[in-house]
Amino acid sequence: MTPANLAAARETYRRIAANIAKIIRGQDSATRHLLAAMAAGGHVLLEDYPGTGKTTLAKALAKSIDAQFKRLQFTPDLLPSDILGVSIFDQRDQQFHFHEGPVFTNILLADEINRASPRTQSALLEAMGEAQVSVEGERRNLPDLFFVIATENPVEFRGTYPLPEAQMDRFAMQFTLGYVSAEEEVAVLTAQEHHHPLDELKPAATLADVIALKRAVEDVRISHELKRYVVDLVSATRTAQGVQLGASPRASIALMKTAQAMALFEGFDFVTPEQIQKLAVPVIAHRLVLEPQARFSGITARGVVEEAVKKVKVPA
Amino acid sequence: MKTPPLLLFAALLFWGWLSDLLLVGAVMGALLEITRLTTFRWELDDTDFNRIWSFCVVLNLVLIGYVFTNNDAGGINGMFHGKTLATAANSGVLTAIRFLRWLPMTTFPFIFAQAFNERPSVPLTAVSLVLRWRRRHGDRAFAGRYLDISHSYFFVCLFSAGVHTNNGGQIYFWGLFVLLAWALWFVRSPRFGIIPWLLALSAMLAIGFGEMAGLNRAQGIIQNFNAQLISYFISQRTDPLQSMTSMGRIGLLKLSAKIVIRLEPRQPGDAPAYLREASYRNYATQKMTWFAGGGTKDFEPLTVEQDDTTWNLLPGKKAASRVNIACYLNGWSRELAAPEGVLPLPGGCARLENVPPYMILKANQNGAVLAAGRGLLMFDAAFGRGASLDSPPDVDTTNHYDLSVPTNEIPALQQVISEMQIPADANELERRRRIEQFFANHFTYSIWQGTDKLATPSTTPLTKFLLTSRSGHCEYFASATVLLLRQLHIPARYAVGYSVHEPRGSGFVVRERDAHAWCLAWNRTTKTWEDFDTTPGSWIKVEGARTAGEEWLADLKSWITFQFAKFRWRQANLQQYIFWSLIPVLVVLLYFILFRRRGKLRRDVKNKNLPGAPWPGLDSEFYQLEKKLAARGAPRQPGEPMADWLERALAEPLLNDLRSPVRELLRLHNAHRFDPSGLSAEKRQQLKLEVTACLEKISTADTAKKLR
């Protein structure tokens, strides 16, 4: 019954997930979220403490799919041209040649994105939103698979430029990796006793497979009722107490697409309410702007979304 | 609360003391101050404050309604509580006063809620319907703004304390000063020492004191400022004791087109030509003023018939005509310190009918009838030719009031009389006819008064009018005619009132500018007073010529106010019922305020189950299974998806075997519900059968358990 492309896509997912699991231990749910965002065509913002494996996760993903991977460390003096690229005059043929910046890649790790100036941040965010960059008036398309994993350090605020709410909205998902259990951490130590397992990681899928996966996600069916549920959930955050700015329709779109991907991963050909509920927090929470008063009275964005999930009647 | 300790208590005590509500003020103040001693607090959210505020607003509306109906029905007050009319008649002012005086009480729930709230402030959105509405429609500009209203409440108390009647302004002023100083002490700037602060305070005190004195003086000046002048030119009220004419004054006489009286004759043709308010006997030539010749004591109370609404002014007199008169009383009695006014009555008025029951009427010898009260008054007057309330001329007594002529006017009068060439044997009627003719032939009507009639030490304005200018307004004509008649030995009086000539509908309207003066001449043969008017008939035209184009608009407004006043007047005793009929409306309103949120939720639920949006797969048999499992003690929460709930519901060891088949069933059910391509007929059948099988399994497991 399952269409062939969905089955193949599911297989691609399993291979990649298994491959990543070899490196990143105890982060199955994070891996699934990450892949769901990638398959849904979104981008991910990882907010976590240093050393929890954000970079490793990104690298493992890049290595697993045999894709081009670039890493960009954001610093206050980083310029937009450092990301997008620059035209340099060539003395020999008396012409300008465009030198592509790190943004022309499949997987981009934007490390500590909140350390760069807003101008530089917005250069990247435009590329994320439009899948294209405009340099010197010329439009250049980014590759078919363009996936940004941005990281943020939640503890240190000095010398940072927090992302404005409008730009937070560009990220399909935000989630944390968190510390793994002691057992898992011991396993990590054991694995790295002699060398880093990442060095030996072999690609589990080709770029074409991943692009097929992205196409397959679009074929996952979603009923009108569940679309309505998605909209109800998102709009519930707009009227929730203590929320100054609720989630946008872009959040609804992201929630639907990632739920489609998640349904595919979980072996469904159609979306069920469970997938929507599971993704509500990582997809919606980072987009909410809370009232200053509410923040002090202990209301969190996560709490608001969880409350909405509990309150809005779920189709069953 | 941000106010310093005990300040609100003191303010409320001050308010209670001045408003005769000392106990209430003390209790309210204590309730507010108690928050400083206890740690007990409520946690009220914005919606609660919205409700409390709405409650306060409704409370205020009820209060206004109550005060309005209770107070304005002065008659009811007067009848049932034996209060004087003076208090009742002041109703409009009293309504406002009572409402303002109770303001601290009616807003108390709101401040009380703030005082006992965890966060001692109220949301800005609560107090404004506009902000509330904007917030409901997603405007968040004012969301999260909170306001401490304790200082505002403090000022409300001070303001309300000012609306008092039982104490002089001095006490209020000093109390206000002390309370303000107290409040200001706690918010003084630390940059300045106590001395500058005290100096500033003293300056404030001095300015306030000066202003109070100034206001008092201004009020005194206005009150003493020629009350008659104001009355004549501004509100056109008639003093039955004296009528100061504007003879000899320079300028244009200005009277408005305001409608002051409405007449409705019972039968066409019944309308009187004049409505007299008062008549006067004694002319003081220096002051150009007519005096009634008696004092206030001259007024004798009239007696009312058994029915309390009919006043027989002239018992026994047959009155053929009847007319309904609606007029406004707008006078003020200094003696009674209460409002009262002179009734405009047709000549020869014998009986007043349908007078409101609580009225007090008094009449003097000159036929003026005083009624206590203010505002609209409606009654029927029965009148006819012949006898009137006026006393007969006192030609035989020593006073000779009705024949007296000021000596300095005599030369001019004589000169005019010689000009008229009245035969010596002419009877009274002939003499009157001659006078009438004389004025008609040689005099013109004019509302402009130039310097030509200005009084000089040697001549009076009346002399100038008679001899040189020969033009003037009705007061000249009436005064001159009265004196001429007297000079010709015909007793005469000077009458003041209104001329009735403007038909409107089936009746007549009388405007302020229709105010008129004319004579009463004694007819010795019939022994009655007769109206005698020598003012040229053109005066009505001249007055009317000044009509502004938009008069109809003013008339419309007047008509509307009159209809409203009439309604209120007629329905005076129904107002109580109106008030009581308002109560259910208010109760419904209150219900909506207090339970609106619940109603909204219910509406939302209803919207979701609209028949227009039937989701597919709701016929799934899986729901029977859900029902069965839920009945075992684990109902599904509204936000709980089926899969999560199943894990919970199947945790029972008894149902261990069911877990995997039910999960499989759920997949089918989910596909039936959420897969847009739906289930095949075969799978649909499978779902149905397997649900039945599962239900049976549960039943058998249950019976097995029971047997064990």
Interface residues (C-beta under 8 A of the other chain):
Chain A: R221 I222 S223 H224 E225 L226 R238 Q241 Q244 L245 F268 D269 F270 V271 T272 P273 E274 Q277 E291 P292 Q293 A294 V309 K310 K311 V312 K313 V314 P315 A316
Chain B: D45 G138 R140 A143 G144 Y146 K608 W615 P616 E626 R636 Q637 P638 G639 E640 P641 M642 A643 D644 W645 N670 A671 R673 F674 D675 P676 S677
